[in-house]
């Protein structure tokens, strides 16, 4: 598990999800059609699920103490 979490593939996949989520969040505008808003909400829920899964995988792999004290996670956990 440790080698998968530290792999370039995993990091690239998570970075791709972050960039895709930014695009989805930026896609919203005033008077957006209901169907588009529904799809954006669904996509945002899916992204949230992936980000929760990433956090759980890292906590299981590294432990809570290491996960919380990682500089990368300090910044994003503070934002959330």
LINVEN-V563145 format. One record per pair of residues at least 4 apart in sequence whose C-alpha atoms are under 6 Angstrom apart, sorted by the first residue. I is the first residue (numbers start at 1). J is the second residue. D is the distance in whole Angstrom. If there is no record, write none. Layout:
i:I j:J d:D
i:I j:J d:D
//
This chain:
i:2 j:61 d:6
i:3 j:7 d:6
i:8 j:12 d:6
i:9 j:13 d:6
i:17 j:21 d:6
i:58 j:62 d:6
i:59 j:63 d:5
i:59 j:64 d:5
i:59 j:67 d:6
i:62 j:66 d:6
i:64 j:68 d:6
i:73 j:77 d:6
//
